[in-house]
Amino acid sequence: MSIWKYKPFLFVFAALLTTAVAAERAHAAGVKIAVVDLRRALNETNEGKAAMKKLTRHKDKLQKKVEKKEKEILKMKESIEKQQNVLTKEALQKKVEEYYRAVTELQQTYMQFQRELMQKETKATQEILNKMADILEEMGKSEGYTVILDRSVGAVVWAPSHLDLTDKLIQRYNAKYKGKGKKKK
């Protein structure tokens, strides 16, 4: 009987043994790990809530413009349908072209609004996330963490609740920054 017959099992055993040894060394070396849910923190800080409200108001304003233009286009379509038997072929074709041009413009406007909203959201959230990163770095250094992982990106499947710094981050962020993002004095 050849040992190579058990090669897959030996490989798995070696991998498990290596992982166990590495984990033991990390524990012996004093590795301290924490997790944070940056998405939740972003949505629950005062500044994050204010930024989301502002973005929602802006989105609603843009949405109203789109809806107004949609109504105008719908009226154009209804007008064409009512007049299609009365208009000359050339006049009907001109109205149909105007209708399709208006639909195309609306689609372009909608795409522009989507890009604009995405840019505004990215800018607002990135500023907040940068401030959070600074606070987490301070927490990591002062509390002796080796690494702090973001569970909102899916890298952490499970961690005990005592390792979660999200609530602490939100409290420190709100204590350090006012709603406009300025440091409290």
C-alpha positions as CSV (number, residue, x, y, z in Angstrom):
1,M,0.0,0.0,0.0
2,S,1.4,3.4,-1.1
3,I,1.3,6.5,1.0
4,W,0.5,8.5,-2.1
5,K,-2.9,7.0,-2.1
6,Y,-3.7,9.2,0.9
7,K,-2.1,12.3,-0.7
8,P,-5.3,14.5,-0.6
9,F,-5.9,13.7,3.0
10,L,-2.3,14.4,3.9
11,F,-2.5,17.8,2.1
12,V,-5.7,18.8,4.1
13,F,-4.1,17.6,7.3
14,A,-0.9,19.6,6.6
15,A,-3.0,22.7,5.8
16,L,-5.0,22.4,9.0
17,L,-1.8,21.8,11.1
18,T,-0.2,24.9,9.5
19,T,-3.3,27.0,10.2
20,A,-3.4,25.9,13.8
21,V,0.3,26.6,14.4
22,A,-0.1,30.1,12.8
23,A,-3.1,30.8,14.9
24,E,-1.3,29.7,18.1
25,R,1.7,31.9,17.2
26,A,-0.6,34.9,16.5
27,H,-2.3,34.4,19.8
28,A,1.1,34.0,21.6
29,A,2.3,37.1,19.8
30,G,-0.6,39.1,21.2
31,V,-2.5,39.7,18.0
32,K,-5.6,41.7,18.8
33,I,-8.3,41.8,16.1
34,A,-11.5,43.9,15.9
35,V,-14.3,44.4,13.4
36,V,-16.3,47.4,12.4
37,D,-19.3,47.8,10.1
38,L,-18.4,51.0,8.2
39,R,-21.7,51.0,6.2
40,R,-23.7,51.0,9.4
41,A,-21.5,53.6,11.0
42,L,-21.8,55.8,7.9
43,N,-25.6,55.6,8.1
44,E,-25.9,56.1,11.8
45,T,-23.5,59.0,12.5
46,N,-25.1,62.4,12.7
47,E,-23.1,63.7,9.7
48,G,-23.9,60.5,7.7
49,K,-27.6,61.0,8.4
50,A,-27.4,64.6,7.4
51,A,-25.5,63.7,4.2
52,M,-28.1,61.1,3.3
53,K,-31.0,63.6,3.9
54,K,-29.3,66.1,1.6
55,L,-28.7,63.5,-1.1
56,T,-32.4,62.4,-0.8
57,R,-33.6,65.9,-1.2
58,H,-31.4,66.4,-4.2
59,K,-32.6,63.1,-5.7
60,D,-36.2,64.0,-5.2
61,K,-35.6,67.4,-6.9
62,L,-34.1,65.7,-9.9
63,Q,-36.8,63.0,-9.9
64,K,-39.4,65.8,-10.2
65,K,-37.7,67.2,-13.2
66,V,-37.6,63.8,-14.8
67,E,-41.3,63.1,-14.0
68,K,-42.3,66.5,-15.5
69,K,-40.4,65.7,-18.7
70,E,-42.0,62.3,-18.8
71,K,-45.5,63.9,-18.6
72,E,-44.6,66.2,-21.4
73,I,-43.5,63.3,-23.5
74,L,-46.6,61.3,-22.7
75,K,-48.7,64.3,-23.9
76,M,-46.7,64.4,-27.1
77,K,-47.4,60.7,-27.7
78,E,-51.1,61.1,-27.0
79,S,-51.3,64.1,-29.3
80,I,-49.6,62.2,-32.1
81,E,-52.0,59.3,-31.6
82,K,-55.0,61.6,-31.7
83,Q,-53.8,63.5,-34.8
84,Q,-52.2,60.6,-36.8
85,N,-55.3,60.3,-39.1
86,V,-55.6,64.1,-39.6
87,L,-52.0,65.1,-40.1
88,T,-50.2,64.9,-43.4
89,K,-47.5,62.2,-43.7
90,E,-44.7,64.8,-43.4
91,A,-46.3,66.6,-40.4
92,L,-46.8,63.2,-38.6
93,Q,-43.2,62.2,-39.3
94,K,-42.0,65.5,-38.0
95,K,-44.0,65.1,-34.7
96,V,-42.8,61.5,-34.3
97,E,-39.2,62.6,-34.8
98,E,-39.7,65.3,-32.1
99,Y,-41.2,62.7,-29.8
100,Y,-38.2,60.3,-30.3
101,R,-35.8,63.3,-29.8
102,A,-37.5,64.2,-26.6
103,V,-37.4,60.5,-25.4
104,T,-33.6,60.4,-26.2
105,E,-33.0,63.7,-24.3
106,L,-34.9,62.4,-21.3
107,Q,-32.8,59.2,-21.3
108,Q,-29.6,61.3,-21.5
109,T,-30.9,63.6,-18.7
110,Y,-31.7,60.6,-16.5
111,M,-28.2,59.2,-17.1
112,Q,-26.7,62.5,-16.3
113,F,-28.7,62.8,-13.1
114,Q,-27.6,59.3,-12.1
115,R,-23.9,60.2,-12.6
116,E,-24.4,63.4,-10.7
117,L,-26.0,61.6,-7.7
118,M,-23.3,59.0,-7.7
119,Q,-20.6,61.6,-7.7
120,K,-22.3,63.6,-4.9
121,E,-22.8,60.4,-2.8
122,T,-19.2,59.3,-3.4
123,K,-17.9,62.7,-2.4
124,A,-20.0,62.9,0.8
125,T,-19.4,59.4,1.9
126,Q,-15.6,59.5,1.1
127,E,-15.1,62.5,3.4
128,I,-16.9,60.8,6.2
129,L,-15.1,57.5,5.7
130,N,-11.7,59.3,5.7
131,K,-12.6,60.8,9.1
132,M,-13.7,57.4,10.3
133,A,-10.4,55.8,9.2
134,D,-8.6,58.4,11.2
135,I,-10.7,57.6,14.3
136,L,-10.2,53.9,13.8
137,E,-6.4,54.4,13.5
138,E,-6.4,56.3,16.8
139,M,-8.5,53.5,18.4
140,G,-6.3,50.8,16.9
141,K,-3.1,52.5,18.3
142,S,-4.5,53.5,21.7
143,E,-6.2,50.2,22.3
144,G,-3.5,47.9,20.9
145,Y,-5.3,46.4,17.9
146,T,-3.2,44.6,15.4
147,V,-5.9,44.9,12.7
148,I,-9.4,46.2,12.4
149,L,-11.5,44.6,9.6
150,D,-14.5,46.1,7.9
151,R,-17.4,43.5,8.0
152,S,-19.6,45.5,5.6
153,V,-17.4,44.5,2.6
154,G,-18.0,40.8,3.3
155,A,-14.6,39.9,4.5
156,V,-15.8,38.9,7.9
157,V,-18.5,36.2,8.1
158,W,-18.8,36.1,11.8
159,A,-17.1,37.7,14.8
160,P,-18.2,37.8,18.5
161,S,-20.0,41.0,19.4
162,H,-17.3,42.1,21.9
163,L,-14.9,42.5,18.9
164,D,-17.3,44.9,17.1
165,L,-16.2,48.5,17.4
166,T,-19.0,50.0,15.3
167,D,-21.0,51.5,18.2
168,K,-17.8,52.9,19.7
169,L,-16.8,54.4,16.3
170,I,-20.2,56.1,15.9
171,Q,-20.0,57.6,19.4
172,R,-16.5,58.9,18.9
173,Y,-17.3,60.3,15.5
174,N,-20.4,62.1,16.7
175,A,-18.4,63.4,19.7
176,K,-15.6,64.6,17.5
177,Y,-17.5,66.1,14.6
178,K,-20.6,68.3,14.3
179,G,-23.2,67.7,11.6
180,K,-21.3,69.8,9.2
181,G,-18.1,67.7,9.7
182,K,-16.2,70.3,11.6
183,K,-14.2,69.2,14.7
184,K,-15.9,70.2,18.0
185,K,-13.8,72.6,20.0
